[in-house]
Amino acid sequence: MKGQAALLTAAGIGVTLVCLLGINWLGPGGAILNLLTPVAAAYLSMRYGLRTGIVVVVVVSLLLLQLAPVYTLATYLGFFGIGSLLLPFLLQQRQPWDRAVFLSVVGSALVSSMMALMVIQGSEIRFELLVDQLIQAEVDQAMLIYRDSGFSESQLLEMQGIIDGLAGFIQKSFYGLYLAGALVVQALCLLILQRLKKNHYLIAGTSFVSWRLPAGLIWILILSGFALLAPFEVLALTGRNLLAVLLPLYFLQGLAVVSSFLQRKAYSPPIKGLIYALLFILNPLPLIITGVGVFDLWIDFRRPRKKDI
């Protein structure tokens, strides 16, 4: 057992590095691997104990000091590393899976905030300027990857315009997008842990098909929408950042409704997988699913309906 754990730990370190740095080696296609960065450490923590996950995070951090810029290490720890330890720790404490994901996101945000404060105090730089520098570093890296991928000059100019526009949006919604991104990463990690659990560990909490958000959260969503239309910039920015967090949550609730529907149908796994893939990538289905999640509060789409005879 110890030999197997050591072998899987070494493999987990390699997988984590590939997922984190894959975009540098594989181009734009490697961006998907970024979302899987915390999976190896989280899985090893669930299966062999938290110390194994800590070994993965520490070794990966030490290797990043040699292989990548410092901000890559900070991104790994704040966005992936801490969450990859918090999530399995909370799950092992028999916390419901939704609470474990929520607390993991909060913990990652707190660690990121502390690291940002340390940088600000050490360099006497404003936080807004630090965010701008981080975003610009990602923009420059993205454009470098596109150039190395063989894009033509016209395509590069088009991509530059798209990325600059996206960077402006990120600057205005940075806090909300950070939390939403951390939520997506932790939720995906949880999904994979659920698929890999077999008889190795248990995950507590309600089934996803029955899961729903607290009813009172809808009022925050409504107020955020009105704040977005306010003539005051502070209110508009607050509403924008809150919506960046809340809309993905209601998208997840909409997915729970769809999962409940598919569970009652005799579709094969490939067909179900195709349906889920289309819900993510085919416009305007993501918006529709988010709307389903919002109105599920009043309509209760999952309630069995009696058929008229």
N, C-alpha and C positions, 0 to 999 in steps of 0.2 A: 504493500500500500504506500509506504514512504517513497519507494522508488518511482511508483506511478505518479505520485504527487509532485515529486521533483521534476520529472520529465514534463508533466503538464504545465508546471510553473515556468519552466524554460520556454516551452512552446507559447505560453500565454504572454510572456515578455515580447517574444518575436511578433506575435499576432497584434499586440497593442501598438508596437512601433509601426508595423505595416499599415494598420488602420489610421494612425495619426498622421504619418508622413506619406501615405499612399498617393495623395494628390500631387506631391512633388515628383513621384516616379511614374504614375499612371496618367497624369493629366487630369482633365475635368472629370473623367469617369471615376477617378479615385476619391472624389468628394463624398460619394456614398459611403465609402469605408470609414470616413470620419465619424459617422453616426454610431458605428460599432466599436469605437475605441474603448469604452468602459466594460464591454461584455466579458472579456477574458478575466480581468481581475474580479469582477462581480461573481462570475460563475465559480471560479476557484475558491473565493471566500465562502460561497454557499456550500460547496462540496467538501472542502478540506479545512475550513475555518478562516477567520478573519486575518490571522497572521500570514497566511499564504497570499491573500490579496494585497496586504501591506508590502510584502516582498516584491510583488510585481510592480506596484506603484513606485516604490523607492528605487528599484533598479532601473525602471523606465526613466524616471526623473534624472538619475545620474547619467544615463546614456544620452539623454536630450541635452544635457549641459555640454556634451562633446559634439553632438551631431547637428544641433539646431540653435537658432538665436534664443536669447533669454525669454522673449515674449512668447515663443512657442512652448517653453516649459511652463510659463505662467498660465497660458491658455489650457494646457493639459491638466494642470492641477486644479484650476478654478472651474473648468467646464466639464472635465471628465474624471480626473483622478479621485477627488474627494467624493464625488457622487458614486463612483464605482466601489467605494468602501462603505459609505453611509447606507446605500440601498440594501446590500446584503445584511449589514448589521441590524437594521430595523426589521427586516424580514425574519431574521433569526430570533428576534425578540417577539415574534408572533404579532407584529403590527399588521393591520390590514394593508393590502398592497397599495391601495390608493393613498392612504396616509403615509406609507413608507416613501412613495414617489414624491409626495408633496414635501415632506421633511427633508428628503435628499436634495431637492431643488433649492429649498431655503438654506440648507447647510452649504451647498456649493456657492450660492449667492453671497453668504456671509464671508466665506473664505476669500472669494474674489474681491469683495469690498475691502477686507483687511489688507490683501496684497496691494490693491490700488492705493490705499491710504499710505502704506509703507513707501511706495514709489513716489507718491506726491510729497511726502515729508522729506524723503531723501534727495529729491531733485528740485523741490520747490516749484513744481509745475502744476497748473490748474487741471482739475479732473477732466473738464471739457476738452482741453488741449490733448490730454493723454488719450482720450477716446478717439479724437480725430487722428492722432498718430497711429493708433492701432488699426483703425479702419483704413487709413491710407496704406499701411504696410500690407494689409490683406488685398487691397486693390492692386498694388504693385506686384504682389506675388501672383494674383490671378492673371494679370496681363502678361507676366513673364511665362506662365504656363501656356497661355494661348499662343504666344509667339513661338514657343518651342514645339507646339502641336502642329505647326505648319499652316496657320491661318494666313490668308492673303492680307495685303495692306487695307483693302476696303473692308474686309471682315473685321480686322483689328480695330479700325476706326469705329465701326458699328458697335462692336463689343465694348469699346472704351466709353461710348456714349451711354450704353445700357448700364455698365458698371458704375459710372459716375452718378447716374440718376439713382441707382440702387444705394450707393453710398450716402447720398443726401437723405434718402428715406431712413436708412439705418441710423444716421446721426440724430434724427428727430425722434426715433422710436427705440433708442438703444436699450434702455432699461427693460422695456416690455419685451423686445425681441430676444434679449439675453435670457430672460426667464422662460419665454416660450421655447427657445432653442434647448435650454436645459431640460424643460418638461418633455420635449420630444425625445431627447436622448435617453432620459431615464425611463420613459414609457416604453421605448423600443427595447431597451436593456431588459426591462421587466418581462416583456413579451417573449424574448429569447430565453430568459431564465425559466419561464413557465414551460416552454417547449422542450427544454433540456433537462427538466427536473427528474423525470422517471421516478425511481425510488430513493434518490439521493437526499432530497430535502422536501419540505412542505412550504407552500405559500398561502398565507391566511387571507381571508377577505371574501366578499361576495363575488359571484361569477360576473364576468364582464357583461353578459347579456342582460343582467339585472341592475347594472351599475347606473347611477344617475347623480348629478351634481346636487348640492344643497339648493332648496327652492329659493332661498333668499338671495342667492347669487345673481338671479335674473335682474334684480333692481340695480345692482352695481353695473351690469351690462347696459341697462337702459340709460342710467345716468351718464355712463361713459360715452354713449352715443350722442347725448345732448351736449356734453362737454366738448366733444369734437367740433361742434358747430358754434361754440361760444366765441365772441369777438376778442376774448382775452387769451393771449398766447399761452400763459401758464395752464389755464383750464384745458385748452385745446391739446397741449402736449400731454397733460395728465390723462385725458380721455384717449388719446392715441396709444399711449403705453398700456393702459388698462385693457383696451380692446385687443392689443397684440397678445396679451396673455389669455383673455377670456374666450376669444373666438376659437383658438385651438382646443380649449376645454370643451366647448359646446360641439365642436367637430367630433371629439372623442365620444361624447354622449350620442351624437347622431350615428356614429359607427356602432355603438352598443345596440341601438335600435335596429340597424341593418343586420347585425349579428344575431339578434333575437329572431328576426324574420328568416334568415338563412338557416338557423338551427331547426326550424320547423319544416324546412324543405329538404327533399332527398337529392340535393345537388352533390355531385362528386367533388372531392377536394380541389382538383384543378379548376373546375368551374367557379368554385367559391374564391379561389385565389385570384382568378381573372377578374371577378367582380370587385374584389377589394382593390386590386391594382387600378382598375378604371376609376374607382371612387377617388383615388388620390391624384390621378394624372389627367383625367378628361374633364375639361371645363364644360359647363359650370357645375359639375357634380359635387366638388368640394363645398361650394357655396350652398347647394341644396341640402347636403348632409348637415352642414352647420345649422341651417334653418330648421331642419328636422330636430336637431338636438335642442334648439331653443324652444320650439313649440311643443316638444315632448312633455314639458311641464304642465301644459293645459290639456293637450289632446290625449296623452298617454298612448302612444302608438303601439306599445307592447301589450296592452290589455287585450285578451282574447275577445273577438267579436262573434256574436251569434249570427249565423247565416240564416237569411230568410228562406223558408221552404215554399 
